[in-house]
Amino acid sequence: MTQHLSLAAARALHLAAQGLLTPPRKKAVKADVLAAIERMALLQIDTIQVVARSPYLVLFSRLGAYDPTWLEQTLAEGAIYEYWAHEACFVPTQDYGLLRHRMLDPSGMGWKFSARWMETHRKDIEALLAHIRAHGPVRSADFERKREGQSAGKGTGWWDWKPEKRHLEVLFTTGRLMVAERRNFQRVYDLAERVLPDWDDRRDLPTAEAAQTQMVRRSCKALGLVKAGWVADYYRLKRGKYDAALHTLADAGELLPVRVEGWKHDAFVHADLVPWLTQAEAGELSSTVNTLLSPFDPVVWDRKRAVELFDFDYRLECYTPAEKRKYGYFVLPILSRGKLVGRLDAKAHRKQGVFEVKALYLEPGLRTSQRLIGDIALAVRRCADWHGTPTISVGHAPEAVAAVLTATA
């Protein structure tokens, strides 16, 4: 029998699957980092650090205050690896086989791979591999920049990469090199066979079809509640119709069909969420989390899904010219008790110990209350404290919110 859910219940199920149903009940430990990544299936990587770099912030949203070095330690220990999934992501190493086919046939990887570059520079690339084999892991920074007509110095963007960095990236995309660790967030590359010595393609590689089915499964479990139109985005699978795949998983008992108020399309809930689904249908499931989200958080990285599920039209504006931005460079969605209630344009001035609230916007038509204002202020305060920036300065913000933020600063 198909179960019926309110939109609020659907949101709660999604947040439950993402680890955002209830605040942490105990102080985070290192093992929680891997557990959170396994729950989400993917942790997207981005280097912008106006506040914290995105992967650290995504984990903070779920774990509360924790030691960011645990992420690098988890990578160095081999429990997670890096590759192109949704975009560049940390992925549980147990799922290495799911993305291995992209490495073996990188022709569809777009700008991430250039067959022409590989062919043109084959001799230099093989020499680089020989150097790593003989002398150990390398960073891009280990190679001095030398460009014709230009003195050594800092580049201006990906199009200005020195040849060795391009070589490393191509070798990474083809799976011949892996990221063995990060130092100051810089990739350290080593031979794949040294990073994953126990992997054997002939023995361990699933078929491409089996890998895709498993990625669909992982997407469904990570999202909790899914529609066919949401499935491809999570792992950047080929666009197409996934209705049949979802119905097949439902026939196998892995997904449960549900109807969500206001939706015309079929929806499904992962079977692992049955206890929460029962509560949700009874109207007894709700998120009590108040936190700030990264722009690259799975909850908001699919703009269409964020609109359908949360009525939240979110666009990251860091790539938009300053004069055309509506909210700011690196705006953080504000999650409060199951709703996306606002956006925060912030900057952490770590040396000065100041967390700058450049602007805080509440969603149009939102009914404000003292509880909501207090929840938002507490979310900002916790994030500021975790950054080691205990002083909060407020620029543009609703008067009532600004008053509470400055009072708690």
Disulfide bonds with the S-S distance in Angstrom:
none
